[in-house]
Amino acid sequence: GESVGLHLPTLSVQEGDNSIINCAYSNSASDYFIWYKQESGKGPQFIIDIRSNMDKRQGQRVTVLLNKTVKHLSLQIAATQPGDSAVYFCAENMNSGYSTLTFGKGTMLLVSP
Amino acid sequence: EAGVAQSPRYKIIEKRQSVAFWCNPISGHATLYWYQQILGQGPKLLIQFQNNGVVDDSQLPKDRFSAERLKGVDSTLKIQPAKLEDSAVYLCASSPLRRQGAYEQYFGPGTRLTVT
């Protein structure tokens, strides 16, 4: 669901499950997308990125899928671990000519042992 | 490789006071960003520098916020006078300058500002 104020969308999973975090982006001209993980009290940490000429990119335990038709981005985390618990943000570069990122609202992932 | 450094980590001030934050980016990174992150929201860009020039400050409240990046390395962000709604985490990030396209930004730990 949509976040309002302090109420982040939350995904609760069991350790070992696969997690899917979704993000709707706003600008059809955006050419670069990135996922960040933010743990409490820390700055955002880079997870994975993808350019608009791709629809899928895989990293270690993570996969990003891009659907430009519906302006949708997803982050899949395989075999989710308690250490994956954090807030996850997607961000887009609106093809501004600079590396300017516009961040989404974030999803909290809670992994229980 | 050392990451982005920020100080202080925490600051509590009263409204109408002034405050300054400091950032040291990753060595060699030409681009430096300041973001404001209000609790429960994503970071919002305040200002972006490329070397020591400003490339985007469209969301910086210029009546009270100012930033500089002397010599194209360290940067300071100042708020004068502070308001209650300035309570947030102020994040600094840096990225290398590439020939084309956007690339990932590397974030510091942030400064948590509380205005009372």
Chai-1 contact restraints between the chains, C-beta under 6 A:
chainA,res_idxA,chainB,res_idxB,connection_type,confidence,min_distance_angstrom,max_distance_angstrom,comment,restraint_id
A,L6,B,G40,contact,1.0,0.0,6.0,A-B,restraint_1
A,L8,B,G40,contact,1.0,0.0,6.0,A-B,restraint_2
A,Y32,B,A102,contact,1.0,0.0,6.0,A-B,restraint_3
A,I34,B,E104,contact,1.0,0.0,6.0,A-B,restraint_4
A,K42,B,P109,contact,1.0,0.0,6.0,A-B,restraint_5
A,G43,B,L91,contact,1.0,0.0,6.0,A-B,restraint_6
A,G43,B,F107,contact,1.0,0.0,6.0,A-B,restraint_7
A,G43,B,G108,contact,1.0,0.0,6.0,A-B,restraint_8
A,G43,B,P109,contact,1.0,0.0,6.0,A-B,restraint_9
A,G43,B,G110,contact,1.0,0.0,6.0,A-B,restraint_10
A,P44,B,F107,contact,1.0,0.0,6.0,A-B,restraint_11
A,F46,B,E104,contact,1.0,0.0,6.0,A-B,restraint_12
A,D49,B,E104,contact,1.0,0.0,6.0,A-B,restraint_13
A,F89,B,G42,contact,1.0,0.0,6.0,A-B,restraint_14
A,N93,B,A102,contact,1.0,0.0,6.0,A-B,restraint_15
A,Y98,B,V55,contact,1.0,0.0,6.0,A-B,restraint_16
A,S99,B,S95,contact,1.0,0.0,6.0,A-B,restraint_17
A,S99,B,A102,contact,1.0,0.0,6.0,A-B,restraint_18
A,S99,B,Y103,contact,1.0,0.0,6.0,A-B,restraint_19
A,T100,B,D56,contact,1.0,0.0,6.0,A-B,restraint_20
A,F103,B,G42,contact,1.0,0.0,6.0,A-B,restraint_21
A,F103,B,P43,contact,1.0,0.0,6.0,A-B,restraint_22
A,G104,B,G42,contact,1.0,0.0,6.0,A-B,restraint_23
A,K105,B,G42,contact,1.0,0.0,6.0,A-B,restraint_24
A,G106,B,G42,contact,1.0,0.0,6.0,A-B,restraint_25
